[in-house]
Amino acid sequence: MAKNNNSPFNGIGKSKKITDFKRRREFKTPASILTIVCEGKKTEPIYFDDIRKQFRLSTLRLSIIPDQGAPISIVNRAIKEKKKASKDDDIWCVFDVEVIHENPTFTKAVNLAKSNNINLAISNPAFEIWFLLHFEKTNRPFCNADEIIEYLKNYLPEYDKSKSVFNELESKTSEAISNVCSIRNNSVDDWNNFPNPSTGVDILVTNIYSLISE
């Protein structure tokens, strides 16, 4: 991933807390709105809402639209949001691959998003791979979300999808991004095909933090 000189993660490998970035600047209302259309009712909205609360993201005007169902429904909702947005607004879809042959709308959804300039933060097999990468750099494949969750409990013993884990993750965010970048750069598989494991959540999170730290 090319280094962004405006990114708070230029010092990847140095563990920083979100409060460190908050102390570095006065808050201002940016020109653009960042909209995230999420797949799940709990895990993803809870995580991004925790970021919003910690950063007082009313100033960022970040919108989270949870529980849109199948990938194609998520993308269609994102397209509707894009039509209402200004040209500088940032629209993201967050969803999982899970078992791709059991998810018939997945490929159609990806193609539709790309043709409409919608950003994608896709995880294979599930969003929890992003959480796990806060604790270790692993390219171990997982069968499904349940298997990742069981493994994640080695680090977060009380984890479940309705539980907020942001406080346990915040100081490890730069490490997680570094881990994803390393695995992506060294992968023998094309990450545009969303291999197992993979995630694009690091790019979305970096985007949010970069806006906050401007």
N, C-alpha and C positions, 0 to 999 in steps of 0.2 A: 504494500500500500504506500503510495506516495506520501511523504511527510507534508502536513499542512502547518505552515508557520504560525497560523492563528490558533492552532489546536492546543488545549491544555495538556495534551498527551505527547507533546514533543519530547518530554522527558520520560518516555515509557520505561518501565522498570522501577521508577521511583514511586512508591506507594503514596498517593495523595488522597485526602478526604475531600468530599464535596465542599465542606466548610472552608477549606483552604482556598478554593476558587471564589467562594462567596465573599471572602475577606478582601480579595484582590481588586474589586471593582465596585463602582456604584451601579445600581440597577437602572436600566433604561428600557423603555418599551421599543422593541425592534419593529422594523417595518413589515416583517413577514410573520405569518402564522404557520406553526408546525402542527399538522394534523396526523394523528396515528389512528388507523383503523385496525383494531385487534380482533383476533379470532376467539379468544377465550373470555369467559365471564370473570375469571379470578386472577390467574397468575400474571398475565401480561398487564392488564389494567392496574392491578395492585402495584406492580413494580414501577411502571411509568408514572402513576399517580404519586408514589412515594418520592420520585425524583422531583416531580412538580412541587410537592409540598416542601421538600427540603430546600429547593432553590427559590421558593416563592414564585412559581412560574406563572402566576397571573400576569406578571410583567412580560413573559414570553408568549402568553396567549396560546399555550399548547392545548389542543383538543384531543381527547381520547374517546373513541367511539367503540365500546366493547361489544362482544357477542354478536358478530355478524354471520356466524355459521361457516359454511363451506368456503373454500378459497375464492371461487367465482363470485360469491355474494360479497365477500370482503372487497374484492377489486371493483365490483360494480358500485358499491357504496363509496369507495375512494374516488371513482370517476365523478360521481355526483358532487362530492365535496370539492373536487378540483374545478368543476364548472362554476361553483359559487365563490371560489377563491380568487385572489389577485395573482398576477403572473409571477410574483416573487414568493408566493407561499409554497411550503414544502409539504407534500402529501406522501405518507408512508403506509404500506400494508405490512402487518406482522402476522404471519401464520406459519404452521408447521407442515412438514412433509408427511410425517408418520409413515404409513405403508403406502408407497406411491401408487402401486397397482390397485389399491383399494380406494384410491382417491381420484376418480375419473375426471374431475374438473381442474385438477392441479395444473397440468400443462397448459390448458386453455386459459386459466387464470393468469399464469406467468406471462404468456404471450400478450394477453389483453392489457396487462399492466404496462408492459414494455412499450406497446404501441400507443399508450396514452401518457407516457412519461411519468408513470407512478413509480415511486421508489419501493423496493422490496427488502424486507428484513426477514428472511426465511431461515428456519432452523430445521435440521434433520438429525434425529427424528422429531425432536420436541424442543420447546423454548428452554427447558431446564438445562440443555447442554451449555447455554450461555452462563447459567449460574455455576455449573460445575467448573467451567474454565476460569473462574475466579480463584479456584483452589489448586488446580493442576493443569498442566499442558498435556492433553491426551488426544490421540487420534483413534482411540478404541471405538469401534462401532457398537451401537446399542440397538436392540430389537425394536424398542418402543419407549414411550414416555415412562411407563411403569418401571422399566429396567433402569433408566437414568435416575429416576427418583430414588429407587432403592440404593443405588450407588452414591448419589448425592448425600444421603443420610449419613455417610461416613464423615461428612463435614458439617452437615446441618441435621442433627439427629431428629429434631422435631418437625422437619419440613413436611408440609402438605400444600396443595395448590391454593388454599385460601389463606395461607400464612404469609405475612409480610417478612421478608428476609433482607430488606434493604440495608438495615443497620449492620448486618453481618457482612454485607458485600461492599459497602461504599468505599472503604479504604483499599479494596483490592481491584477497583475498576481498571486502573491503568495496567495492572498485571493481567487481567482478563483480556484486555484489548491486545496486549503484547502476545499473549498465548494464541489468540485467534489468528493474528497476523502471521505468526511463525508457522502455524499449522497450515494456513492457507498458502503461504509462499512455498512450503516444502511438500505440498500435496501432489501425489502422482495423478490425482483426479482433477478434472476441470471443475472448479467451484461454481461455475455457471450452470452446472448440472446438479448442484446441491447434493454432493456425496454424503455418506454417513460416516462420521459425524461432520457437520458443518453448521455455520450460522452467519447471518449478516447483521445480527443485532449490534455488533461492535461498531459498525459504520453509523447506524442510527444514533447510538449513544454518543459517539464522538461528535456527531453533527449537533446534537442537543448541547453538549458541553461547550463546543466551540462558539455557539451563539451566546451562551451564558457568559463566557469569559471574554467576549469582545470588549 
